[in-house]
Amino acid sequence: MAMISIDSLMGNQGPSYPEQVVAPYRKELVDYGFEQMMTVEDVEKVISSNPGKVILVILNSVCGCSARVSRPGAILSFFNHVVPDVKATLFAGMEKEAVAHFRAKYLNGITPSSPNILVMKDGAVLLHLQRHQIETTDAGTIADALINTYNQYCTLQTTEESRTQLRAYFQQVYQVDPLATQE
């Protein structure tokens, strides 16, 4: 029989999922260099301590659209010639205090949902892709939306070496070559 914690039934700030369930989804972003925002202090450190820098934030989740398009689309966007200065992530249903703080301060008035993909600068949201936009599209379209925003606001140049490493990472994680031409 499945074990359900009393904390999850009571709706407290404890995790909604066992860590072993979310671990592979965390790993997917962290292994590509996303900084985890596990606490309110982490959120503020990433968002407030990077003045003038463009920050990509993934509000990660265990849902299918997160696996199918949001994480792969975000990673795919890093093939662009300019990219955000900082990559960060937090996990809905897990770091509840950090997520609640992030939503209240940076997504005030927006109905909570996940996943979310944001491009931010100096605390301002430059692009916000919400779950309803993510779940109805594909990874390439997510990447294109991010790339359009990067081209407007980013200055950090990618290198051929970083794109080669990204291609290898993408092939390892998703078992597909994102640069292969289709016939």
PyMOL CGO cylinders between C-alpha atoms (Angstrom):
from pymol import cmd
from pymol.cgo import CYLINDER

trace = [
    CYLINDER, 0.00, 0.00, 0.00, 1.26, 3.49, -0.85, 0.3, 1, 1, 1, 1, 1, 1,
    CYLINDER, 1.26, 3.49, -0.85, 2.38, 5.61, 2.05, 0.3, 1, 1, 1, 1, 1, 1,
    CYLINDER, 2.38, 5.61, 2.05, 0.87, 9.08, 2.15, 0.3, 1, 1, 1, 1, 1, 1,
    CYLINDER, 0.87, 9.08, 2.15, 2.28, 11.49, 4.68, 0.3, 1, 1, 1, 1, 1, 1,
    CYLINDER, 2.28, 11.49, 4.68, -0.07, 13.35, 6.99, 0.3, 1, 1, 1, 1, 1, 1,
    CYLINDER, -0.07, 13.35, 6.99, 1.82, 16.52, 6.02, 0.3, 1, 1, 1, 1, 1, 1,
    CYLINDER, 1.82, 16.52, 6.02, 0.86, 16.16, 2.36, 0.3, 1, 1, 1, 1, 1, 1,
    CYLINDER, 0.86, 16.16, 2.36, -2.77, 15.58, 3.31, 0.3, 1, 1, 1, 1, 1, 1,
    CYLINDER, -2.77, 15.58, 3.31, -2.78, 18.65, 5.52, 0.3, 1, 1, 1, 1, 1, 1,
    CYLINDER, -2.78, 18.65, 5.52, -1.36, 20.89, 2.77, 0.3, 1, 1, 1, 1, 1, 1,
    CYLINDER, -1.36, 20.89, 2.77, 1.65, 22.07, 4.72, 0.3, 1, 1, 1, 1, 1, 1,
    CYLINDER, 1.65, 22.07, 4.72, 4.96, 23.27, 3.36, 0.3, 1, 1, 1, 1, 1, 1,
    CYLINDER, 4.96, 23.27, 3.36, 6.40, 19.75, 3.15, 0.3, 1, 1, 1, 1, 1, 1,
    CYLINDER, 6.40, 19.75, 3.15, 7.21, 18.17, -0.21, 0.3, 1, 1, 1, 1, 1, 1,
    CYLINDER, 7.21, 18.17, -0.21, 4.31, 16.85, -2.28, 0.3, 1, 1, 1, 1, 1, 1,
    CYLINDER, 4.31, 16.85, -2.28, 6.39, 14.08, -3.85, 0.3, 1, 1, 1, 1, 1, 1,
    CYLINDER, 6.39, 14.08, -3.85, 9.12, 11.75, -2.67, 0.3, 1, 1, 1, 1, 1, 1,
    CYLINDER, 9.12, 11.75, -2.67, 12.53, 13.13, -3.67, 0.3, 1, 1, 1, 1, 1, 1,
    CYLINDER, 12.53, 13.13, -3.67, 13.29, 9.96, -5.66, 0.3, 1, 1, 1, 1, 1, 1,
    CYLINDER, 13.29, 9.96, -5.66, 10.35, 10.81, -7.94, 0.3, 1, 1, 1, 1, 1, 1,
    CYLINDER, 10.35, 10.81, -7.94, 11.57, 14.32, -8.75, 0.3, 1, 1, 1, 1, 1, 1,
    CYLINDER, 11.57, 14.32, -8.75, 15.32, 13.57, -8.74, 0.3, 1, 1, 1, 1, 1, 1,
    CYLINDER, 15.32, 13.57, -8.74, 15.58, 12.70, -12.45, 0.3, 1, 1, 1, 1, 1, 1,
    CYLINDER, 15.58, 12.70, -12.45, 13.67, 15.85, -13.39, 0.3, 1, 1, 1, 1, 1, 1,
    CYLINDER, 13.67, 15.85, -13.39, 15.93, 18.01, -11.22, 0.3, 1, 1, 1, 1, 1, 1,
    CYLINDER, 15.93, 18.01, -11.22, 18.98, 16.28, -12.66, 0.3, 1, 1, 1, 1, 1, 1,
    CYLINDER, 18.98, 16.28, -12.66, 17.93, 17.06, -16.23, 0.3, 1, 1, 1, 1, 1, 1,
    CYLINDER, 17.93, 17.06, -16.23, 18.37, 20.80, -15.59, 0.3, 1, 1, 1, 1, 1, 1,
    CYLINDER, 18.37, 20.80, -15.59, 21.06, 20.76, -12.89, 0.3, 1, 1, 1, 1, 1, 1,
    CYLINDER, 21.06, 20.76, -12.89, 23.33, 18.59, -15.02, 0.3, 1, 1, 1, 1, 1, 1,
    CYLINDER, 23.33, 18.59, -15.02, 23.13, 21.27, -17.69, 0.3, 1, 1, 1, 1, 1, 1,
    CYLINDER, 23.13, 21.27, -17.69, 24.21, 23.97, -15.24, 0.3, 1, 1, 1, 1, 1, 1,
    CYLINDER, 24.21, 23.97, -15.24, 20.94, 25.28, -13.83, 0.3, 1, 1, 1, 1, 1, 1,
    CYLINDER, 20.94, 25.28, -13.83, 21.33, 26.58, -10.29, 0.3, 1, 1, 1, 1, 1, 1,
    CYLINDER, 21.33, 26.58, -10.29, 18.74, 25.22, -7.87, 0.3, 1, 1, 1, 1, 1, 1,
    CYLINDER, 18.74, 25.22, -7.87, 16.74, 27.69, -5.81, 0.3, 1, 1, 1, 1, 1, 1,
    CYLINDER, 16.74, 27.69, -5.81, 15.78, 25.59, -2.80, 0.3, 1, 1, 1, 1, 1, 1,
    CYLINDER, 15.78, 25.59, -2.80, 15.04, 28.37, -0.30, 0.3, 1, 1, 1, 1, 1, 1,
    CYLINDER, 15.04, 28.37, -0.30, 13.67, 31.91, -0.24, 0.3, 1, 1, 1, 1, 1, 1,
    CYLINDER, 13.67, 31.91, -0.24, 17.26, 33.07, 0.28, 0.3, 1, 1, 1, 1, 1, 1,
    CYLINDER, 17.26, 33.07, 0.28, 18.35, 31.17, -2.85, 0.3, 1, 1, 1, 1, 1, 1,
    CYLINDER, 18.35, 31.17, -2.85, 15.58, 32.85, -4.87, 0.3, 1, 1, 1, 1, 1, 1,
    CYLINDER, 15.58, 32.85, -4.87, 16.63, 36.29, -3.72, 0.3, 1, 1, 1, 1, 1, 1,
    CYLINDER, 16.63, 36.29, -3.72, 20.32, 35.52, -4.23, 0.3, 1, 1, 1, 1, 1, 1,
    CYLINDER, 20.32, 35.52, -4.23, 19.73, 34.49, -7.85, 0.3, 1, 1, 1, 1, 1, 1,
    CYLINDER, 19.73, 34.49, -7.85, 17.17, 37.13, -8.80, 0.3, 1, 1, 1, 1, 1, 1,
    CYLINDER, 17.17, 37.13, -8.80, 18.42, 40.13, -6.78, 0.3, 1, 1, 1, 1, 1, 1,
    CYLINDER, 18.42, 40.13, -6.78, 22.16, 39.49, -6.84, 0.3, 1, 1, 1, 1, 1, 1,
    CYLINDER, 22.16, 39.49, -6.84, 22.51, 39.58, -10.60, 0.3, 1, 1, 1, 1, 1, 1,
    CYLINDER, 22.51, 39.58, -10.60, 21.83, 43.21, -11.54, 0.3, 1, 1, 1, 1, 1, 1,
    CYLINDER, 21.83, 43.21, -11.54, 21.80, 43.82, -15.26, 0.3, 1, 1, 1, 1, 1, 1,
    CYLINDER, 21.80, 43.82, -15.26, 21.97, 40.12, -16.04, 0.3, 1, 1, 1, 1, 1, 1,
    CYLINDER, 21.97, 40.12, -16.04, 19.39, 38.11, -17.94, 0.3, 1, 1, 1, 1, 1, 1,
    CYLINDER, 19.39, 38.11, -17.94, 18.12, 35.11, -15.97, 0.3, 1, 1, 1, 1, 1, 1,
    CYLINDER, 18.12, 35.11, -15.97, 16.26, 32.07, -17.30, 0.3, 1, 1, 1, 1, 1, 1,
    CYLINDER, 16.26, 32.07, -17.30, 14.06, 30.55, -14.58, 0.3, 1, 1, 1, 1, 1, 1,
    CYLINDER, 14.06, 30.55, -14.58, 12.36, 27.18, -14.97, 0.3, 1, 1, 1, 1, 1, 1,
    CYLINDER, 12.36, 27.18, -14.97, 9.61, 26.49, -12.46, 0.3, 1, 1, 1, 1, 1, 1,
    CYLINDER, 9.61, 26.49, -12.46, 9.94, 22.75, -12.89, 0.3, 1, 1, 1, 1, 1, 1,
    CYLINDER, 9.94, 22.75, -12.89, 7.32, 20.07, -12.32, 0.3, 1, 1, 1, 1, 1, 1,
    CYLINDER, 7.32, 20.07, -12.32, 6.66, 16.36, -12.66, 0.3, 1, 1, 1, 1, 1, 1,
    CYLINDER, 6.66, 16.36, -12.66, 3.89, 16.82, -15.22, 0.3, 1, 1, 1, 1, 1, 1,
    CYLINDER, 3.89, 16.82, -15.22, 4.12, 15.39, -18.71, 0.3, 1, 1, 1, 1, 1, 1,
    CYLINDER, 4.12, 15.39, -18.71, 4.35, 18.75, -20.48, 0.3, 1, 1, 1, 1, 1, 1,
    CYLINDER, 4.35, 18.75, -20.48, 7.37, 19.59, -18.39, 0.3, 1, 1, 1, 1, 1, 1,
    CYLINDER, 7.37, 19.59, -18.39, 9.15, 16.44, -19.55, 0.3, 1, 1, 1, 1, 1, 1,
    CYLINDER, 9.15, 16.44, -19.55, 7.83, 16.56, -23.09, 0.3, 1, 1, 1, 1, 1, 1,
    CYLINDER, 7.83, 16.56, -23.09, 8.50, 20.20, -23.97, 0.3, 1, 1, 1, 1, 1, 1,
    CYLINDER, 8.50, 20.20, -23.97, 9.52, 22.65, -21.24, 0.3, 1, 1, 1, 1, 1, 1,
    CYLINDER, 9.52, 22.65, -21.24, 12.83, 21.19, -20.08, 0.3, 1, 1, 1, 1, 1, 1,
    CYLINDER, 12.83, 21.19, -20.08, 13.93, 20.02, -23.58, 0.3, 1, 1, 1, 1, 1, 1,
    CYLINDER, 13.93, 20.02, -23.58, 12.78, 23.31, -25.14, 0.3, 1, 1, 1, 1, 1, 1,
    CYLINDER, 12.78, 23.31, -25.14, 14.68, 25.39, -22.61, 0.3, 1, 1, 1, 1, 1, 1,
    CYLINDER, 14.68, 25.39, -22.61, 17.85, 23.36, -23.10, 0.3, 1, 1, 1, 1, 1, 1,
    CYLINDER, 17.85, 23.36, -23.10, 17.43, 23.42, -26.90, 0.3, 1, 1, 1, 1, 1, 1,
    CYLINDER, 17.43, 23.42, -26.90, 17.35, 27.23, -26.76, 0.3, 1, 1, 1, 1, 1, 1,
    CYLINDER, 17.35, 27.23, -26.76, 21.01, 27.25, -25.69, 0.3, 1, 1, 1, 1, 1, 1,
    CYLINDER, 21.01, 27.25, -25.69, 22.11, 26.48, -29.24, 0.3, 1, 1, 1, 1, 1, 1,
    CYLINDER, 22.11, 26.48, -29.24, 21.45, 30.17, -29.92, 0.3, 1, 1, 1, 1, 1, 1,
    CYLINDER, 21.45, 30.17, -29.92, 24.40, 32.55, -30.43, 0.3, 1, 1, 1, 1, 1, 1,
    CYLINDER, 24.40, 32.55, -30.43, 23.42, 34.58, -27.32, 0.3, 1, 1, 1, 1, 1, 1,
    CYLINDER, 23.42, 34.58, -27.32, 21.99, 33.14, -24.11, 0.3, 1, 1, 1, 1, 1, 1,
    CYLINDER, 21.99, 33.14, -24.11, 21.01, 34.24, -20.60, 0.3, 1, 1, 1, 1, 1, 1,
    CYLINDER, 21.01, 34.24, -20.60, 23.74, 35.00, -18.10, 0.3, 1, 1, 1, 1, 1, 1,
    CYLINDER, 23.74, 35.00, -18.10, 22.15, 32.82, -15.41, 0.3, 1, 1, 1, 1, 1, 1,
    CYLINDER, 22.15, 32.82, -15.41, 20.10, 29.61, -15.51, 0.3, 1, 1, 1, 1, 1, 1,
    CYLINDER, 20.10, 29.61, -15.51, 18.06, 28.76, -12.40, 0.3, 1, 1, 1, 1, 1, 1,
    CYLINDER, 18.06, 28.76, -12.40, 15.32, 26.37, -11.40, 0.3, 1, 1, 1, 1, 1, 1,
    CYLINDER, 15.32, 26.37, -11.40, 12.97, 25.61, -8.55, 0.3, 1, 1, 1, 1, 1, 1,
    CYLINDER, 12.97, 25.61, -8.55, 10.52, 22.75, -8.24, 0.3, 1, 1, 1, 1, 1, 1,
    CYLINDER, 10.52, 22.75, -8.24, 6.78, 23.16, -7.75, 0.3, 1, 1, 1, 1, 1, 1,
    CYLINDER, 6.78, 23.16, -7.75, 5.43, 20.90, -5.05, 0.3, 1, 1, 1, 1, 1, 1,
    CYLINDER, 5.43, 20.90, -5.05, 8.84, 20.51, -3.44, 0.3, 1, 1, 1, 1, 1, 1,
    CYLINDER, 8.84, 20.51, -3.44, 10.51, 23.76, -2.34, 0.3, 1, 1, 1, 1, 1, 1,
    CYLINDER, 10.51, 23.76, -2.34, 7.13, 25.15, -1.34, 0.3, 1, 1, 1, 1, 1, 1,
    CYLINDER, 7.13, 25.15, -1.34, 8.36, 28.16, 0.62, 0.3, 1, 1, 1, 1, 1, 1,
    CYLINDER, 8.36, 28.16, 0.62, 10.76, 29.18, -2.16, 0.3, 1, 1, 1, 1, 1, 1,
    CYLINDER, 10.76, 29.18, -2.16, 8.10, 28.65, -4.83, 0.3, 1, 1, 1, 1, 1, 1,
    CYLINDER, 8.10, 28.65, -4.83, 5.46, 30.57, -2.86, 0.3, 1, 1, 1, 1, 1, 1,
    CYLINDER, 5.46, 30.57, -2.86, 7.90, 33.46, -2.41, 0.3, 1, 1, 1, 1, 1, 1,
    CYLINDER, 7.90, 33.46, -2.41, 8.88, 33.44, -6.09, 0.3, 1, 1, 1, 1, 1, 1,
    CYLINDER, 8.88, 33.44, -6.09, 5.24, 33.42, -7.20, 0.3, 1, 1, 1, 1, 1, 1,
    CYLINDER, 5.24, 33.42, -7.20, 4.19, 36.13, -4.75, 0.3, 1, 1, 1, 1, 1, 1,
    CYLINDER, 4.19, 36.13, -4.75, 7.07, 38.46, -5.57, 0.3, 1, 1, 1, 1, 1, 1,
    CYLINDER, 7.07, 38.46, -5.57, 7.62, 37.87, -9.28, 0.3, 1, 1, 1, 1, 1, 1,
    CYLINDER, 7.62, 37.87, -9.28, 4.34, 36.38, -10.55, 0.3, 1, 1, 1, 1, 1, 1,
    CYLINDER, 4.34, 36.38, -10.55, 1.91, 38.28, -8.36, 0.3, 1, 1, 1, 1, 1, 1,
    CYLINDER, 1.91, 38.28, -8.36, -1.65, 38.04, -9.63, 0.3, 1, 1, 1, 1, 1, 1,
    CYLINDER, -1.65, 38.04, -9.63, -0.96, 35.08, -11.92, 0.3, 1, 1, 1, 1, 1, 1,
    CYLINDER, -0.96, 35.08, -11.92, -2.79, 31.86, -11.13, 0.3, 1, 1, 1, 1, 1, 1,
    CYLINDER, -2.79, 31.86, -11.13, -0.25, 29.34, -9.82, 0.3, 1, 1, 1, 1, 1, 1,
    CYLINDER, -0.25, 29.34, -9.82, 0.55, 26.51, -12.20, 0.3, 1, 1, 1, 1, 1, 1,
    CYLINDER, 0.55, 26.51, -12.20, 3.59, 24.62, -13.34, 0.3, 1, 1, 1, 1, 1, 1,
    CYLINDER, 3.59, 24.62, -13.34, 5.68, 24.36, -15.33, 0.3, 1, 1, 1, 1, 1, 1,
    CYLINDER, 5.68, 24.36, -15.33, 6.55, 27.97, -16.04, 0.3, 1, 1, 1, 1, 1, 1,
    CYLINDER, 6.55, 27.97, -16.04, 9.47, 29.33, -18.04, 0.3, 1, 1, 1, 1, 1, 1,
    CYLINDER, 9.47, 29.33, -18.04, 10.58, 32.89, -17.44, 0.3, 1, 1, 1, 1, 1, 1,
    CYLINDER, 10.58, 32.89, -17.44, 13.24, 35.19, -18.79, 0.3, 1, 1, 1, 1, 1, 1,
    CYLINDER, 13.24, 35.19, -18.79, 13.94, 37.96, -16.28, 0.3, 1, 1, 1, 1, 1, 1,
    CYLINDER, 13.94, 37.96, -16.28, 16.20, 40.95, -15.83, 0.3, 1, 1, 1, 1, 1, 1,
    CYLINDER, 16.20, 40.95, -15.83, 16.47, 43.07, -12.68, 0.3, 1, 1, 1, 1, 1, 1,
    CYLINDER, 16.47, 43.07, -12.68, 13.39, 41.36, -11.25, 0.3, 1, 1, 1, 1, 1, 1,
    CYLINDER, 13.39, 41.36, -11.25, 11.25, 42.22, -14.27, 0.3, 1, 1, 1, 1, 1, 1,
    CYLINDER, 11.25, 42.22, -14.27, 9.69, 39.47, -16.35, 0.3, 1, 1, 1, 1, 1, 1,
    CYLINDER, 9.69, 39.47, -16.35, 10.67, 39.78, -20.02, 0.3, 1, 1, 1, 1, 1, 1,
    CYLINDER, 10.67, 39.78, -20.02, 8.97, 36.56, -21.12, 0.3, 1, 1, 1, 1, 1, 1,
    CYLINDER, 8.97, 36.56, -21.12, 6.62, 34.27, -19.22, 0.3, 1, 1, 1, 1, 1, 1,
    CYLINDER, 6.62, 34.27, -19.22, 5.46, 31.00, -20.69, 0.3, 1, 1, 1, 1, 1, 1,
    CYLINDER, 5.46, 31.00, -20.69, 2.74, 29.50, -18.53, 0.3, 1, 1, 1, 1, 1, 1,
    CYLINDER, 2.74, 29.50, -18.53, 1.58, 25.91, -18.37, 0.3, 1, 1, 1, 1, 1, 1,
    CYLINDER, 1.58, 25.91, -18.37, -1.35, 26.49, -20.74, 0.3, 1, 1, 1, 1, 1, 1,
    CYLINDER, -1.35, 26.49, -20.74, 1.10, 27.81, -23.35, 0.3, 1, 1, 1, 1, 1, 1,
    CYLINDER, 1.10, 27.81, -23.35, 3.64, 25.05, -22.75, 0.3, 1, 1, 1, 1, 1, 1,
    CYLINDER, 3.64, 25.05, -22.75, 1.33, 22.05, -22.82, 0.3, 1, 1, 1, 1, 1, 1,
    CYLINDER, 1.33, 22.05, -22.82, -0.15, 22.99, -26.21, 0.3, 1, 1, 1, 1, 1, 1,
    CYLINDER, -0.15, 22.99, -26.21, 3.12, 23.28, -28.10, 0.3, 1, 1, 1, 1, 1, 1,
    CYLINDER, 3.12, 23.28, -28.10, 6.40, 21.49, -28.83, 0.3, 1, 1, 1, 1, 1, 1,
    CYLINDER, 6.40, 21.49, -28.83, 9.99, 21.84, -27.62, 0.3, 1, 1, 1, 1, 1, 1,
    CYLINDER, 9.99, 21.84, -27.62, 11.09, 23.61, -30.81, 0.3, 1, 1, 1, 1, 1, 1,
    CYLINDER, 11.09, 23.61, -30.81, 8.42, 26.28, -30.42, 0.3, 1, 1, 1, 1, 1, 1,
    CYLINDER, 8.42, 26.28, -30.42, 9.43, 26.79, -26.76, 0.3, 1, 1, 1, 1, 1, 1,
    CYLINDER, 9.43, 26.79, -26.76, 13.07, 27.13, -27.85, 0.3, 1, 1, 1, 1, 1, 1,
    CYLINDER, 13.07, 27.13, -27.85, 12.08, 29.61, -30.58, 0.3, 1, 1, 1, 1, 1, 1,
    CYLINDER, 12.08, 29.61, -30.58, 10.15, 31.81, -28.11, 0.3, 1, 1, 1, 1, 1, 1,
    CYLINDER, 10.15, 31.81, -28.11, 13.12, 31.81, -25.76, 0.3, 1, 1, 1, 1, 1, 1,
    CYLINDER, 13.12, 31.81, -25.76, 15.58, 32.50, -28.59, 0.3, 1, 1, 1, 1, 1, 1,
    CYLINDER, 15.58, 32.50, -28.59, 13.51, 35.49, -29.77, 0.3, 1, 1, 1, 1, 1, 1,
    CYLINDER, 13.51, 35.49, -29.77, 13.71, 36.89, -26.25, 0.3, 1, 1, 1, 1, 1, 1,
    CYLINDER, 13.71, 36.89, -26.25, 17.43, 36.11, -25.93, 0.3, 1, 1, 1, 1, 1, 1,
    CYLINDER, 17.43, 36.11, -25.93, 18.08, 37.94, -29.19, 0.3, 1, 1, 1, 1, 1, 1,
    CYLINDER, 18.08, 37.94, -29.19, 16.40, 41.05, -27.77, 0.3, 1, 1, 1, 1, 1, 1,
    CYLINDER, 16.40, 41.05, -27.77, 17.98, 41.10, -24.32, 0.3, 1, 1, 1, 1, 1, 1,
    CYLINDER, 17.98, 41.10, -24.32, 21.02, 38.81, -24.04, 0.3, 1, 1, 1, 1, 1, 1,
    CYLINDER, 21.02, 38.81, -24.04, 24.67, 39.57, -24.72, 0.3, 1, 1, 1, 1, 1, 1,
    CYLINDER, 24.67, 39.57, -24.72, 26.42, 36.43, -23.43, 0.3, 1, 1, 1, 1, 1, 1,
    CYLINDER, 26.42, 36.43, -23.43, 27.89, 34.75, -26.50, 0.3, 1, 1, 1, 1, 1, 1,
    CYLINDER, 27.89, 34.75, -26.50, 27.95, 30.98, -26.88, 0.3, 1, 1, 1, 1, 1, 1,
    CYLINDER, 27.95, 30.98, -26.88, 30.98, 29.22, -28.26, 0.3, 1, 1, 1, 1, 1, 1,
    CYLINDER, 30.98, 29.22, -28.26, 31.39, 26.37, -30.68, 0.3, 1, 1, 1, 1, 1, 1,
    CYLINDER, 31.39, 26.37, -30.68, 32.70, 24.31, -27.76, 0.3, 1, 1, 1, 1, 1, 1,
    CYLINDER, 32.70, 24.31, -27.76, 29.60, 25.02, -25.65, 0.3, 1, 1, 1, 1, 1, 1,
    CYLINDER, 29.60, 25.02, -25.65, 27.33, 24.07, -28.57, 0.3, 1, 1, 1, 1, 1, 1,
    CYLINDER, 27.33, 24.07, -28.57, 29.29, 20.84, -29.09, 0.3, 1, 1, 1, 1, 1, 1,
    CYLINDER, 29.29, 20.84, -29.09, 28.92, 20.00, -25.39, 0.3, 1, 1, 1, 1, 1, 1,
    CYLINDER, 28.92, 20.00, -25.39, 25.22, 20.86, -25.55, 0.3, 1, 1, 1, 1, 1, 1,
    CYLINDER, 25.22, 20.86, -25.55, 24.73, 18.61, -28.56, 0.3, 1, 1, 1, 1, 1, 1,
    CYLINDER, 24.73, 18.61, -28.56, 26.37, 15.70, -26.71, 0.3, 1, 1, 1, 1, 1, 1,
    CYLINDER, 26.37, 15.70, -26.71, 24.29, 16.40, -23.61, 0.3, 1, 1, 1, 1, 1, 1,
    CYLINDER, 24.29, 16.40, -23.61, 21.09, 16.57, -25.64, 0.3, 1, 1, 1, 1, 1, 1,
    CYLINDER, 21.09, 16.57, -25.64, 21.89, 13.27, -27.37, 0.3, 1, 1, 1, 1, 1, 1,
    CYLINDER, 21.89, 13.27, -27.37, 22.67, 11.60, -24.04, 0.3, 1, 1, 1, 1, 1, 1,
    CYLINDER, 22.67, 11.60, -24.04, 19.54, 12.82, -22.25, 0.3, 1, 1, 1, 1, 1, 1,
    CYLINDER, 19.54, 12.82, -22.25, 16.97, 12.78, -25.05, 0.3, 1, 1, 1, 1, 1, 1,
    CYLINDER, 16.97, 12.78, -25.05, 18.43, 10.13, -27.36, 0.3, 1, 1, 1, 1, 1, 1,
    CYLINDER, 18.43, 10.13, -27.36, 18.14, 12.41, -30.38, 0.3, 1, 1, 1, 1, 1, 1,
    CYLINDER, 18.14, 12.41, -30.38, 20.55, 14.62, -32.26, 0.3, 1, 1, 1, 1, 1, 1,
    CYLINDER, 20.55, 14.62, -32.26, 18.95, 18.07, -32.32, 0.3, 1, 1, 1, 1, 1, 1,
    CYLINDER, 18.95, 18.07, -32.32, 21.16, 19.17, -35.21, 0.3, 1, 1, 1, 1, 1, 1,
    CYLINDER, 21.16, 19.17, -35.21, 20.58, 16.17, -37.47, 0.3, 1, 1, 1, 1, 1, 1,
    CYLINDER, 20.58, 16.17, -37.47, 18.78, 17.03, -40.67, 0.3, 1, 1, 1, 1, 1, 1,
    CYLINDER, 18.78, 17.03, -40.67, 15.57, 15.18, -41.33, 0.3, 1, 1, 1, 1, 1, 1,
    CYLINDER, 15.57, 15.18, -41.33, 14.91, 13.79, -44.76, 0.3, 1, 1, 1, 1, 1, 1,
]
cmd.load_cgo(trace, "trace")
